[in-house]
Every structure is written in structure tokens, then in C-alpha cells.
Amino acid sequence: MNDYTGCFSRAASTMQESAIRKMGGLGGRVPDLISFAPGFPALELFAWDEFRDVATSVLDGADPTVLQYGPTRGYRPLVEALPEILAARGIAATPEEIIVTTGSQQALDLTGRIFIDPGSVVLVELPTYTGAITAFRNAQATLAGVRQDADGIDLDDLDRVAVRELAAGRRIAFLYVVPNFQNPTGLLISLEKRQRLLEWAARRNVLIVEDDPYGALYFDDAAAAGDTRPIKADDRDGRVVYMSSFSKTVAPGFRVAWVAAPPPIAAKIEIAKQAADLCTGGLDQRIVYEVWKRGVLARRLPALRREYQDKRRVMERALASELGDLVSWPAPKGGFFLWATLPDRVNTDALIARAVAHRVVYVAGSAFYVDGRTGSLARLSFSAPSASRIEEGIRRLAAAVREELGATAAVSAASSRRA
Amino acid sequence: MNDYTGCFSRAASTMQESAIRKMGGLGGRVPDLISFAPGFPALELFAWDEFRDVATSVLDGADPTVLQYGPTRGYRPLVEALPEILAARGIAATPEEIIVTTGSQQALDLTGRIFIDPGSVVLVELPTYTGAITAFRNAQATLAGVRQDADGIDLDDLDRVAVRELAAGRRIAFLYVVPNFQNPTGLLISLEKRQRLLEWAARRNVLIVEDDPYGALYFDDAAAAGDTRPIKADDRDGRVVYMSSFSKTVAPGFRVAWVAAPPPIAAKIEIAKQAADLCTGGLDQRIVYEVWKRGVLARRLPALRREYQDKRRVMERALASELGDLVSWPAPKGGFFLWATLPDRVNTDALIARAVAHRVVYVAGSAFYVDGRTGSLARLSFSAPSASRIEEGIRRLAAAVREELGATAAVSAASSRRA
């Protein structure tokens, strides 16, 4: 067989490679590349000594079930600990509402599969997280984009879009939203708007899928813990499916995240997960649980917040000094991302080749839009590189931008002459 | 919201809980239960000392990428080692044909998603692995059952079923088959039949999905390594998607399995996996890789084969001595399962309650049939319990069977009297 095209399902035929993962793959091929592409946590902040201690004790053989198949819901002590972790965020949840997932990406995938029929509408922000886009598209959702303003999703546009989709006879599966330090914009939805969002969802009878990987990583100079109170915390209706992760605060290599949802939804996700991967890794879950139980996570969070805040500041200063008026962005109040707007003449999809030639890479804004737009936006992750690499990377990016502006100026001058 | 029924997708509405997982869940609730239900490897055979040594060295901080997000294809040294592991099985594969998955269940799920459209036919054996049934059903496949004879799938019936499905205008996505020590029957497909299966697939232009978790666990008293040569080894056509796992030979808690498939198929699975869970756990993959590289796996395999062979013998003797003519089974030549036939009057679905009352459990044969049949078949896993627990469990099972036979005799005597 040479041509497998006819073998693939319709869903597979339309699956698209992740833009972030594609950019991530460049790392191995371009020497000395500085990557602002993936939302990777900083390696130097991992708790290596504690991980090693915990792994050694977890693997001492005293509990041989550590490496056996485990319950699909998750390692029971972790399932029972998560309500306590959630309570600190204002969310009241019982273990019956919890399911551990193999990273947040699996939470998105399973949530998509249990709610989306081919053609169902998922309401998403413009822009929104590209991993959610691909998960929901793989379930054959129609993604309907909703505008943002300075504090996140625009509620008037949300209602307009919802009414339009309902009028067209389509079923709305849910609204997907990242209220805390959104990926890719870094925006924080105000508490008042969260309340109105819940009221809207009740009025229109729409489920909300709330994705919160970054809530614990607020920056003290711009936000407080109280500002990150999840929508789920005020969900008296059982209308919010909440998901969060240990990937950004412990380490992503462990692949441990979770969902908190009304019991019938959690039960359905459990059944979907049985067929998806049976259970999340037993060693990973126990290490994450012990890291939490021994207080390692709580002790480290202030340092994590400080380090990421510092990295953000380094990137902001470097951008201001290297590109000045050529770049602007909403100030991130937490999280990993800076959402940069370059001059109109710069198309960030086209700029990538030039950036890579300068040994720097980012994710073009187009990857986060479900309406097919391209433009002058770029997501720059400041989380993983060191301060000096951030500075060097922004110097390289600035060189690429100036080169691109020179080239577009030359092209436009040439076309003026021709005209 | 009280009723979420209307929120779920059609796929979710038809998702069924795994019978094996349901039986597995009994363990925590019934004290002193002996479970022959799940296909769990034996905990006492795990290489605890080696796992601990490897984990300590992997987490020494020298390679900080250990706990970062990793490539979707898998940890590169593992991806490059797998062709060597496959070569020992007669399969020539390049790294471009390999993708690491989060357990074999994910391999089944992703394979299903890339090939199955709603209503596509998947050809499966009667009986077949229940985890494959649920994965393919979740992709909304129509499962068409094919009879078995003493050396596995019946090729005449296979062709009849395929022709019938094609004549009905349905698309055949693939044939799913477990040639080595099938789950649940323990059957081994003969080498000659494997050749004819490949010829049939070429003639009918059908893909084969070959699932091989147990191939390395043949029993020296009944089979040799050569008897387990995968169908994939002779696949000159690029028609076979092969999957195998470290769950049965290293430990399932690590959640590391893999697929070997023609590059365009492997690439499609990679894209599907990006949206499913981004990547398989980094620590898990490195531990499994080191266990292989240090020769731990190769050194332990002979002992694993011997131990499982011994457990099988213990179960066979216990069955013969406790139930005599009331039970029969095809002799397992490898793997974890014994496929028992009880007297016609015993329905193994109905027997479960009585068995649990006797503190023993198994999986009823009905879980493995896609044609809805129930009957007097049961899958008994001999892999996990100790020899003495196997003996005690079979004593309990025999008591339940005799009790059931007494009850059915009483019922039939009563109904004779009424008649």
C-alpha cells in the first residue's frame, strides 16, 4: 500500500498538527534556537531533591500496588486530597466530583468527547488555547468565536453569537473559557464579569468548561489570590466543569491533571477515560500526591510566582528597549504568556521563517483563532528561558522584525514605483 | 441542573462501563475477595530494586528535560530502541514507524479514531478483548463478529462476514486480532494461518490491527518464541498496524506501550495523540527505557514465563480437581487467561452474584462478545493471585457453581412439577 488517504476517518482527515508542537520540534533541528513557543515551565524551578526522595520511598516495595493498574478515577488518596486543594480556591467539591486525567489535554479531549456531537457548537474566545481547539475539532465541533475586551470575554458578543448559533438550529455543547491568565493573551477575567458569565449561562442554559492551569501563578505586583477565584467556586447550579493541572506547578512530565464536575458528568468522563487509557500513571500520581502532602508544593508556590513575575518583567523590558513603539501587549498579571502586537505590516505567520533564521521562535497568533484570521499577533512564552536568554531572544526577534519591516517597505516602495 | 442527559453527545450516551473495571472495583468493597477478573501482572514479579535504582538516577537532575513536556512520538532513545525490540520479534521497523502511547488502551483508542467513521465496520473475533470493543464503539464503529476455531480466527467465516458487510454497503475500517494468547481465550493463531490471514487482507484490501501484549509470555511446555512471530513480521504490504506494551513485562503503572505502523499512519496517530494527551509521561518512559537498556527486561523474561506457566498449571489442576467434568477450556500456551466453559445450565452473568457471595470473581464471557450473547463462559485470569490464592479461589468458584447447579436443578424440577 502506498496511499493511505482512503483508510482514514473523516475526523482524522481534518485533524491538524499542533502549531505549538510543530514549533517545539524545531528545537532539535536549529542549533542555539531560543524558543518562546511552548508554554513550558522553567526546568530550574523543579524540586529535584524532593522528587527523588519521594520516588525512592514510593518505590520501596512496601505498597506493591504502586505499579499495578489503578482505578480509572485516580489514585484514591489523590482523589481525596483534591477537594482540599480546590477548597483553597473557593471550590466545594466531593471526591465523587473528581477525576484525575493524564494531563489537562486529556481533560479537554474527554470533555469534548462526552459533550460534542459532530456539528455541535463550542463557544470559545477569540483567541483561545490551541490545544482546546484541536481537541474539540477532533470531536468534530463547530467552533464559534467570541470577542474579548480588556478583561476577557465580551458578554454582549457572547450572547449575540449564542443567539445566532441557536437561531441557525445548532446545539451548543458548552462555552470554553480560561479565566485566569488566559492562554494566549494572559488576560484575567474580572470577578464581577465571572458572576455575570454564570448568570448568562443559567439564562441561556449553557454549560461552562473552565480551564485553570495558571490560577496559582498570579503576579504579586498585578493581582492577588482573590482575583483568581474560579467561576466554579460560585457554581450553585452544577453548570461548570472545572479543570486544573499539576503540570505548571509541579512538573508536566508527570502528566497529572484533574477535572471537578457534577457527579453525573464525572461518571461519564470516567467511562470515557476507561476506553482512552484505563488509568493515569500510578507512580506519577503518587509522586504528585506526596509532593502536595509533604507541603513541597505550598512552600514553592511563592518562589514560582516571583520567578515567573521576574521573567515577565525581563521580557517586557527587553521588548520595550528593543522594539519600542513597534510592539504593544496587555500586561500579564500571571501565567506564562505575553500576547504581542507587532506593526500591521508584519504578518507573524510569514515572520516565523525569518525569526528562525535569527534563531528565535514563537507561536503566530493565527494558531489561536478559530475564524481563520492571520495578522500581526504573536504569543511569546517567557516561562522557560533564563533571563539572559529572554533578553537575547528578544534582540533576535527585534532584528527579524526590523528586517521584515525593511523588506515590506522595499516591496511597497517597489510597487509604488511600478504604479 | 439535575438532569444532564440532554447534555451528553450521542457517543457518550452509548458508552458502556468496562466489565473488567467494574469487577476490579469490587476488590475494595468485598473483604478477602479473590479476583480472577482483571488481567493484572503479578506484583511479586516486579523488579522493585531495579526500578528504584533507575528512578533515582533518572531524577538526579543531570538531564532536567526528564520532567518537561516531551515529544508526542515518545522519548527519543526509547523510540530508537523499539526497532531493536521489534527486530527480536522478526519485525523490521524504523523510528518513523514508531509511536509511544500511554498504555495499549490509548493505542486502541487512537487507532480507532483515525480509521473509524460512525458506522464503519471493525471485524473482530468472537470473542475479543473487551477494551478494544469499548474503544472502537466509542468511535461509533459497527463491530462485526467472526467465529474462531481451535487455532484462532476462522478464515472462511472472516471472508463471509467481510463480504456480507461490503455487500451491505458498509466500509470496513480494519480487522482487529490478537494472535498471541488471545484475550480472553488464550488461543494462539498458527503461523500458517497468519500467512493466510495476510493473503486474505491483501486480496480484500483490508488493514489489520494486530494487538500483541502477551507474545513474550509463551509457556515453554506448550509453545516456543518462533510460534509467536507477529503477523507484522511478514507484512510486506504496509497493511498491519502492530501494537505492543511494557505493561505485562515491566509494569502497567508506567503506562508505556507503542505502535509500529507505516509512516503515514504513525504520523496520523501522532497528530491524534497531540490532542489526546500531548505526550506520554517522561519519567515512565525513561524508566522503561533504562530497564530495557540495562538488560533487566531480557534477564527477567524467562522467570516471568516460568512463573505464569506455573500459575496456569495451578489453576488447571485446581479446576480439574474441584469441578472435574463440569468445566473445560482450551489449554493456554501463554499469556494470562484461561477461558472456561461451565455446564450449559450455568449462566456466568447470573453466577457472578453467587461467586461474589463466595468471595471470588471473574469476568463473564458475555463481556467479550459483540453479538450480545450470554452463556456459560468465563474468563479466569491466573496471572495476579498467588498459587494458594488460585487454589482457594477455584474452591470458592466450584462451591458457587455447585450451588448454582443445585438451584437450577431445583428450579427445573419445580417447573417440571408445575408442568
Interface residues (C-beta under 8 A of the other chain):
Chain A: M1 N2 Y4 C7 F8 S9 R10 A11 A12 M15 Q16 E17 S18 R21 G24 G25 P38 F40 P41 L43 E44 F46 W48 F51 R52 A55 T56 L59 D60 G61 P64 T65 V66 L67 Q68 Y69 G70 P71 T72 T102 G103 Q105 Q106 L108 D109 R113 I114 F115 I116 D117 P118 S120 G131 T134 A135 R137 N138 A139 A173 L207 D237 G238 R239 S247 A251 P252 G253 F254 R255 P262 P264 I265 K268 I271 A272 Q274 A275 A276 D277 L278 C279 T280 G281 G282 L283 D284 I287
Chain B: M1 N2 Y4 C7 F8 S9 R10 A11 A12 M15 Q16 E17 S18 R21 G24 G25 P38 F40 P41 L43 E44 F46 W48 F51 R52 A55 T56 L59 D60 G61 P64 T65 V66 L67 Q68 Y69 G70 P71 T72 T102 G103 Q105 Q106 L108 D109 R113 I114 F115 I116 D117 P118 S120 G131 T134 A135 R137 N138 A139 A173 L207 D237 G238 R239 S247 A251 P252 G253 F254 R255 P262 P264 I265 K268 I271 A272 Q274 A275 A276 D277 L278 C279 T280 G281 G282 L283 D284 I287
